[in-house]
Amino acid sequence: KTSQTSYPTHYLKPNNLEQDPEDWWNGVKSGIYQILKETQNSKISKLSITGIACCGHSPTLVCVDRQGEILRPAIIWQDSRAFKEVKYIKERLKEEFYTSIMTSPLTPSSRIAKLIWLKNNEPNAMKKVYAILEPKDYINYKLTGEYKTSFLSGRDFVDVRTGKVHSKFLNMLEIPESIIPKTIPSYSIIGNTTKSLEDEIGLPKGIPVIAGEMDSITSIVGTGITKKNMCYNISGTSEIIGISIDQQVNLSRTKKQPYFSYPFYNN
């Protein structure tokens, strides 16, 4: 069974693109409700649901307060307003330092650049930030009440191999470490669905929710790329062409072309 719904992208100034996370959540609730409704007359029982996993676009900045309320619209992956912040990071930190941390080039789309833009331009909102999330993380929070993210989704802020926060990096940029949610492997369980969802849309309480991953990663896995030197092409809102290799590429070799390194580890 499948269900789909649409939601708008808000085009503000040139290069400023935002979405309302509540639109995502309302779409998820509507989809789950419709699927559960359709299965009522089938042999499939909602009690047979063994788990839920989400994916979502990235890099997108979602900011919530201590109560889990959205502080501002999400600054989505296509947004490129933070060009001044990229320059600031490059001037403040040595290239060898930030390229040793980040697994993709530092661009205005990077969440660290967007977060510094928020700090510079919307300081009142920044002061209220309790956690920064990705779209899938926000949906997972609404499903479970837990603030957690996957290693790769935290890639601007944590070591993608271990999930350990890059404290020195954040301190040098005056970003509080406390707003980085706990990071876990994408296959790990974040928590379980809540009683309130059972009351609202009929989704049984206690279903395990998996951390999940960004849409590009799940798409790559879906292509069946499992061996070295296998290539893939994913067409959508963006175009992703890649090859599977057994080591991470040095970012200093990728200045002329956009490059994203998606490391997979057997841990």
Contacts in CASP RR format, 6 or more apart in sequence:
PFRMAT RR
TARGET T0000
AUTHOR 0000-0000-0000
METHOD contacts of the structure
MODEL  1
KTSQTSYPTHYLKPNNLEQDPEDWWNGVKSGIYQILKETQNSKISKLSIT
GIACCGHSPTLVCVDRQGEILRPAIIWQDSRAFKEVKYIKERLKEEFYTS
IMTSPLTPSSRIAKLIWLKNNEPNAMKKVYAILEPKDYINYKLTGEYKTS
FLSGRDFVDVRTGKVHSKFLNMLEIPESIIPKTIPSYSIIGNTTKSLEDE
IGLPKGIPVIAGEMDSITSIVGTGITKKNMCYNISGTSEIIGISIDQQVN
LSRTKKQPYFSYPFYNN
1 35 0 8 1.000
1 38 0 8 1.000
1 39 0 8 1.000
1 44 0 8 1.000
2 35 0 8 1.000
3 30 0 8 1.000
3 31 0 8 1.000
3 32 0 8 1.000
3 34 0 8 1.000
3 35 0 8 1.000
4 31 0 8 1.000
5 26 0 8 1.000
5 27 0 8 1.000
5 30 0 8 1.000
5 31 0 8 1.000
7 19 0 8 1.000
7 20 0 8 1.000
7 23 0 8 1.000
7 24 0 8 1.000
7 26 0 8 1.000
7 27 0 8 1.000
8 19 0 8 1.000
8 23 0 8 1.000
9 17 0 8 1.000
9 18 0 8 1.000
9 19 0 8 1.000
9 76 0 8 1.000
9 78 0 8 1.000
10 17 0 8 1.000
10 18 0 8 1.000
10 19 0 8 1.000
10 20 0 8 1.000
10 73 0 8 1.000
11 17 0 8 1.000
12 18 0 8 1.000
13 81 0 8 1.000
15 79 0 8 1.000
15 80 0 8 1.000
15 81 0 8 1.000
15 108 0 8 1.000
16 79 0 8 1.000
16 81 0 8 1.000
17 75 0 8 1.000
17 76 0 8 1.000
17 78 0 8 1.000
17 79 0 8 1.000
18 73 0 8 1.000
18 74 0 8 1.000
18 75 0 8 1.000
18 76 0 8 1.000
18 79 0 8 1.000
19 60 0 8 1.000
19 73 0 8 1.000
19 74 0 8 1.000
19 76 0 8 1.000
20 70 0 8 1.000
20 73 0 8 1.000
20 74 0 8 1.000
21 62 0 8 1.000
21 70 0 8 1.000
21 73 0 8 1.000
21 74 0 8 1.000
21 135 0 8 1.000
21 138 0 8 1.000
22 70 0 8 1.000
24 135 0 8 1.000
24 138 0 8 1.000
24 139 0 8 1.000
25 138 0 8 1.000
25 139 0 8 1.000
25 142 0 8 1.000
28 139 0 8 1.000
28 142 0 8 1.000
29 200 0 8 1.000
29 201 0 8 1.000
32 201 0 8 1.000
32 203 0 8 1.000
33 201 0 8 1.000
33 202 0 8 1.000
36 46 0 8 1.000
36 201 0 8 1.000
36 202 0 8 1.000
36 203 0 8 1.000
39 45 0 8 1.000
39 46 0 8 1.000
46 202 0 8 1.000
46 203 0 8 1.000
46 204 0 8 1.000
47 204 0 8 1.000
49 203 0 8 1.000
49 204 0 8 1.000
49 207 0 8 1.000
50 207 0 8 1.000
50 208 0 8 1.000
51 207 0 8 1.000
51 208 0 8 1.000
51 209 0 8 1.000
51 210 0 8 1.000
52 143 0 8 1.000
52 193 0 8 1.000
52 207 0 8 1.000
52 208 0 8 1.000
52 209 0 8 1.000
52 210 0 8 1.000
53 209 0 8 1.000
53 210 0 8 1.000
53 211 0 8 1.000
53 212 0 8 1.000
54 136 0 8 1.000
54 139 0 8 1.000
54 140 0 8 1.000
54 209 0 8 1.000
54 210 0 8 1.000
54 212 0 8 1.000
55 136 0 8 1.000
55 212 0 8 1.000
55 213 0 8 1.000
55 214 0 8 1.000
55 215 0 8 1.000
55 217 0 8 1.000
55 218 0 8 1.000
56 134 0 8 1.000
56 135 0 8 1.000
56 136 0 8 1.000
56 214 0 8 1.000
56 215 0 8 1.000
57 76 0 8 1.000
57 77 0 8 1.000
57 135 0 8 1.000
57 214 0 8 1.000
57 215 0 8 1.000
58 77 0 8 1.000
58 134 0 8 1.000
58 135 0 8 1.000
58 153 0 8 1.000
58 214 0 8 1.000
58 215 0 8 1.000
58 216 0 8 1.000
59 77 0 8 1.000
59 109 0 8 1.000
59 110 0 8 1.000
59 111 0 8 1.000
59 114 0 8 1.000
59 134 0 8 1.000
59 156 0 8 1.000
60 74 0 8 1.000
60 75 0 8 1.000
60 76 0 8 1.000
60 77 0 8 1.000
60 111 0 8 1.000
60 134 0 8 1.000
60 135 0 8 1.000
61 74 0 8 1.000
61 75 0 8 1.000
61 111 0 8 1.000
61 114 0 8 1.000
61 115 0 8 1.000
61 118 0 8 1.000
61 132 0 8 1.000
62 70 0 8 1.000
62 74 0 8 1.000
62 132 0 8 1.000
62 133 0 8 1.000
62 134 0 8 1.000
62 135 0 8 1.000
62 137 0 8 1.000
62 138 0 8 1.000
63 70 0 8 1.000
63 71 0 8 1.000
63 72 0 8 1.000
63 118 0 8 1.000
63 125 0 8 1.000
63 129 0 8 1.000
63 131 0 8 1.000
63 132 0 8 1.000
63 133 0 8 1.000
64 70 0 8 1.000
64 71 0 8 1.000
64 129 0 8 1.000
64 130 0 8 1.000
64 131 0 8 1.000
64 133 0 8 1.000
64 138 0 8 1.000
64 141 0 8 1.000
64 147 0 8 1.000
65 71 0 8 1.000
65 128 0 8 1.000
65 129 0 8 1.000
65 130 0 8 1.000
66 128 0 8 1.000
66 130 0 8 1.000
68 130 0 8 1.000
68 131 0 8 1.000
68 141 0 8 1.000
71 125 0 8 1.000
71 128 0 8 1.000
71 129 0 8 1.000
72 118 0 8 1.000
72 122 0 8 1.000
72 125 0 8 1.000
74 135 0 8 1.000
75 81 0 8 1.000
75 114 0 8 1.000
75 117 0 8 1.000
75 118 0 8 1.000
77 109 0 8 1.000
78 109 0 8 1.000
78 237 0 8 1.000
79 108 0 8 1.000
79 109 0 8 1.000
79 114 0 8 1.000
80 107 0 8 1.000
80 108 0 8 1.000
80 109 0 8 1.000
81 108 0 8 1.000
81 114 0 8 1.000
81 117 0 8 1.000
82 108 0 8 1.000
82 109 0 8 1.000
82 110 0 8 1.000
82 113 0 8 1.000
82 114 0 8 1.000
82 116 0 8 1.000
82 117 0 8 1.000
83 108 0 8 1.000
84 117 0 8 1.000
85 108 0 8 1.000
85 113 0 8 1.000
85 114 0 8 1.000
85 116 0 8 1.000
85 117 0 8 1.000
85 120 0 8 1.000
86 106 0 8 1.000
86 107 0 8 1.000
86 108 0 8 1.000
86 110 0 8 1.000
86 113 0 8 1.000
88 116 0 8 1.000
89 98 0 8 1.000
89 106 0 8 1.000
89 112 0 8 1.000
89 113 0 8 1.000
89 116 0 8 1.000
89 173 0 8 1.000
90 98 0 8 1.000
90 106 0 8 1.000
92 172 0 8 1.000
92 173 0 8 1.000
93 169 0 8 1.000
93 172 0 8 1.000
93 173 0 8 1.000
95 252 0 8 1.000
97 169 0 8 1.000
98 106 0 8 1.000
98 169 0 8 1.000
99 106 0 8 1.000
99 250 0 8 1.000
99 251 0 8 1.000
99 252 0 8 1.000
101 159 0 8 1.000
101 166 0 8 1.000
101 169 0 8 1.000
102 110 0 8 1.000
102 112 0 8 1.000
102 155 0 8 1.000
102 156 0 8 1.000
102 251 0 8 1.000
103 152 0 8 1.000
103 155 0 8 1.000
103 160 0 8 1.000
103 248 0 8 1.000
103 260 0 8 1.000
103 261 0 8 1.000
103 262 0 8 1.000
103 263 0 8 1.000
104 110 0 8 1.000
104 155 0 8 1.000
104 251 0 8 1.000
104 259 0 8 1.000
104 260 0 8 1.000
104 261 0 8 1.000
105 251 0 8 1.000
105 254 0 8 1.000
105 255 0 8 1.000
105 258 0 8 1.000
105 259 0 8 1.000
105 260 0 8 1.000
106 112 0 8 1.000
106 113 0 8 1.000
107 113 0 8 1.000
107 258 0 8 1.000
108 114 0 8 1.000
110 156 0 8 1.000
111 132 0 8 1.000
111 154 0 8 1.000
111 156 0 8 1.000
111 157 0 8 1.000
112 156 0 8 1.000
112 157 0 8 1.000
112 173 0 8 1.000
112 175 0 8 1.000
115 132 0 8 1.000
115 175 0 8 1.000
116 173 0 8 1.000
116 175 0 8 1.000
118 125 0 8 1.000
118 126 0 8 1.000
118 129 0 8 1.000
119 126 0 8 1.000
119 174 0 8 1.000
119 175 0 8 1.000
129 179 0 8 1.000
130 147 0 8 1.000
130 179 0 8 1.000
131 147 0 8 1.000
131 179 0 8 1.000
131 180 0 8 1.000
131 181 0 8 1.000
132 179 0 8 1.000
132 180 0 8 1.000
132 181 0 8 1.000
133 141 0 8 1.000
133 147 0 8 1.000
133 149 0 8 1.000
133 181 0 8 1.000
134 149 0 8 1.000
134 153 0 8 1.000
134 154 0 8 1.000
134 214 0 8 1.000
136 153 0 8 1.000
136 212 0 8 1.000
136 213 0 8 1.000
136 214 0 8 1.000
137 147 0 8 1.000
137 148 0 8 1.000
137 149 0 8 1.000
137 153 0 8 1.000
137 181 0 8 1.000
140 146 0 8 1.000
140 148 0 8 1.000
140 190 0 8 1.000
140 209 0 8 1.000
140 211 0 8 1.000
140 212 0 8 1.000
141 147 0 8 1.000
143 193 0 8 1.000
143 194 0 8 1.000
143 197 0 8 1.000
143 209 0 8 1.000
144 190 0 8 1.000
144 191 0 8 1.000
144 192 0 8 1.000
144 193 0 8 1.000
144 194 0 8 1.000
144 209 0 8 1.000
145 191 0 8 1.000
145 194 0 8 1.000
146 190 0 8 1.000
146 191 0 8 1.000
147 181 0 8 1.000
147 182 0 8 1.000
148 181 0 8 1.000
148 182 0 8 1.000
148 183 0 8 1.000
148 184 0 8 1.000
148 190 0 8 1.000
148 211 0 8 1.000
149 181 0 8 1.000
149 182 0 8 1.000
149 183 0 8 1.000
149 184 0 8 1.000
149 211 0 8 1.000
150 183 0 8 1.000
150 184 0 8 1.000
150 185 0 8 1.000
150 186 0 8 1.000
150 211 0 8 1.000
150 212 0 8 1.000
150 213 0 8 1.000
151 158 0 8 1.000
151 159 0 8 1.000
151 160 0 8 1.000
151 161 0 8 1.000
151 162 0 8 1.000
151 163 0 8 1.000
151 183 0 8 1.000
151 184 0 8 1.000
151 185 0 8 1.000
151 186 0 8 1.000
152 160 0 8 1.000
152 186 0 8 1.000
152 213 0 8 1.000
152 214 0 8 1.000
152 217 0 8 1.000
152 262 0 8 1.000
152 263 0 8 1.000
153 183 0 8 1.000
153 213 0 8 1.000
153 214 0 8 1.000
154 160 0 8 1.000
154 163 0 8 1.000
154 180 0 8 1.000
154 183 0 8 1.000
157 165 0 8 1.000
157 166 0 8 1.000
157 169 0 8 1.000
157 170 0 8 1.000
157 175 0 8 1.000
157 180 0 8 1.000
158 164 0 8 1.000
158 165 0 8 1.000
158 166 0 8 1.000
158 180 0 8 1.000
158 183 0 8 1.000
159 166 0 8 1.000
160 263 0 8 1.000
161 263 0 8 1.000
161 265 0 8 1.000
161 267 0 8 1.000
163 183 0 8 1.000
163 184 0 8 1.000
165 177 0 8 1.000
165 180 0 8 1.000
165 183 0 8 1.000
167 177 0 8 1.000
170 176 0 8 1.000
170 177 0 8 1.000
170 180 0 8 1.000
171 177 0 8 1.000
184 190 0 8 1.000
184 211 0 8 1.000
185 211 0 8 1.000
185 267 0 8 1.000
186 210 0 8 1.000
186 211 0 8 1.000
186 212 0 8 1.000
186 213 0 8 1.000
186 217 0 8 1.000
187 210 0 8 1.000
187 211 0 8 1.000
187 212 0 8 1.000
188 210 0 8 1.000
188 211 0 8 1.000
189 208 0 8 1.000
189 209 0 8 1.000
189 210 0 8 1.000
189 211 0 8 1.000
190 209 0 8 1.000
190 210 0 8 1.000
190 211 0 8 1.000
191 208 0 8 1.000
191 209 0 8 1.000
192 205 0 8 1.000
192 206 0 8 1.000
192 207 0 8 1.000
192 208 0 8 1.000
192 209 0 8 1.000
193 203 0 8 1.000
193 204 0 8 1.000
193 205 0 8 1.000
193 206 0 8 1.000
193 207 0 8 1.000
193 209 0 8 1.000
194 205 0 8 1.000
194 206 0 8 1.000
195 205 0 8 1.000
197 203 0 8 1.000
197 205 0 8 1.000
198 204 0 8 1.000
198 205 0 8 1.000
212 218 0 8 1.000
216 234 0 8 1.000
216 240 0 8 1.000
216 260 0 8 1.000
216 262 0 8 1.000
217 262 0 8 1.000
219 234 0 8 1.000
219 240 0 8 1.000
220 232 0 8 1.000
220 234 0 8 1.000
220 240 0 8 1.000
220 262 0 8 1.000
223 232 0 8 1.000
223 234 0 8 1.000
224 230 0 8 1.000
224 232 0 8 1.000
225 231 0 8 1.000
225 232 0 8 1.000
225 244 0 8 1.000
226 244 0 8 1.000
227 244 0 8 1.000
228 244 0 8 1.000
228 245 0 8 1.000
228 246 0 8 1.000
229 243 0 8 1.000
229 244 0 8 1.000
229 245 0 8 1.000
230 243 0 8 1.000
230 244 0 8 1.000
231 241 0 8 1.000
231 242 0 8 1.000
231 243 0 8 1.000
231 244 0 8 1.000
232 240 0 8 1.000
232 241 0 8 1.000
232 242 0 8 1.000
232 243 0 8 1.000
232 244 0 8 1.000
233 239 0 8 1.000
233 240 0 8 1.000
233 241 0 8 1.000
233 242 0 8 1.000
234 240 0 8 1.000
234 241 0 8 1.000
248 261 0 8 1.000
248 263 0 8 1.000
249 259 0 8 1.000
249 261 0 8 1.000
251 259 0 8 1.000
251 261 0 8 1.000
END
